[in-house]
Amino acid sequence: MTLLNIFPRETVEFQPVPITVGGVAVTTGVTYSVVAEGTRPTVFVAPTTLGDEIGVMVAGFAPGYWRVFAKIASSPETPVVDAGYFQIT
């Protein structure tokens, strides 16, 4: 899993989280869950879109490591993938 970035806790920033399926970028049918390191995702929300990128907004997180999970709607499957983590200082 990849460290996406390190942010100060005061930041409000877009963190792109690219998703590919078979080497092709996917921007529709993707939802994200951001959870504290060591916990499992339970709630998935629509991504933030900035330009042609999708990802999550980093704002209001407590210091520590936060894991990003992505759920991809791809009938008949709905894979959930670990998309990396970021750190809040």
WODAFEN-V910607 format. One record per residue. N is the residue number from 1. RES is the residue in three letters. SS is DSSP state (2 for helix, 1 for strand, 0 for the rest). PHI is phi in whole degrees, -180 to 180 (none if undefined). OMEGA is omega in degrees with one decimal (999 if undefined). Layout:
N:RES:SS:PHI:OMEGA  N:RES:SS:PHI:OMEGA
This chain:
1:MET:0:none:-169.6  2:THR:0:-106:171.5  3:LEU:1:-77:-177.1  4:LEU:1:-78:-179.5  5:ASN:1:-168:172.7  6:ILE:1:-118:-176.1  7:PHE:1:-125:169.0  8:PRO:0:-73:-174.9  9:ARG:0:-64:-179.5  10:GLU:0:-82:-173.0  11:THR:0:-72:165.6  12:VAL:1:-131:-172.3  13:GLU:1:-143:173.4  14:PHE:1:-82:175.0  15:GLN:1:-113:177.9  16:PRO:1:-65:177.3  17:VAL:0:-132:-177.0  18:PRO:0:-69:177.7  19:ILE:1:-122:176.0  20:THR:1:-125:175.0  21:VAL:1:-128:-177.8  22:GLY:0:62:178.8  23:GLY:0:82:-178.9  24:VAL:1:-108:178.6  25:ALA:1:-64:179.4  26:VAL:1:-116:178.4  27:THR:0:-125:176.5  28:THR:0:-119:179.6  29:GLY:0:75:-179.6  30:VAL:1:-111:171.2  31:THR:1:-127:-176.5  32:TYR:1:-124:171.0  33:SER:1:-132:177.6  34:VAL:1:-112:-175.4  35:VAL:1:-133:175.5  36:ALA:1:-61:179.4  37:GLU:0:-51:177.8  38:GLY:0:93:177.3  39:THR:0:-113:-177.3  40:ARG:0:-101:179.1  41:PRO:0:-75:176.7  42:THR:0:-128:-178.3  43:VAL:0:-120:177.7  44:PHE:0:-111:-178.8  45:VAL:1:-128:178.6  46:ALA:1:-62:179.6  47:PRO:0:-74:167.3  48:THR:1:-84:178.0  49:THR:1:-113:176.8  50:LEU:1:-134:-173.7  51:GLY:0:66:178.0  52:ASP:0:-106:179.8  53:GLU:1:-110:172.4  54:ILE:1:-116:-179.9  55:GLY:1:179:-178.2  56:VAL:1:-128:173.4  57:MET:1:-90:177.3  58:VAL:1:-99:-179.3  59:ALA:1:-164:173.9  60:GLY:0:77:178.9  61:PHE:0:-86:175.6  62:ALA:0:-72:177.0  63:PRO:0:-57:179.2  64:GLY:1:139:-179.7  65:TYR:1:-103:-177.9  66:TRP:1:-125:-177.1  67:ARG:1:-99:178.3  68:VAL:1:-109:174.2  69:PHE:1:-112:176.9  70:ALA:1:-120:174.7  71:LYS:1:-115:-176.6  72:ILE:1:-114:176.9  73:ALA:1:-81:-176.9  74:SER:1:-144:-173.8  75:SER:0:-54:6.1  76:PRO:0:-90:-177.7  77:GLU:1:-99:171.4  78:THR:1:-138:-177.6  79:PRO:1:-71:171.3  80:VAL:1:-114:-177.0  81:VAL:1:-122:173.9  82:ASP:1:-79:-174.0  83:ALA:1:-99:177.9  84:GLY:1:113:-177.5  85:TYR:1:-144:172.7  86:PHE:1:-132:-178.4  87:GLN:1:-117:173.8  88:ILE:1:-110:-178.7  89:THR:0:-104:999
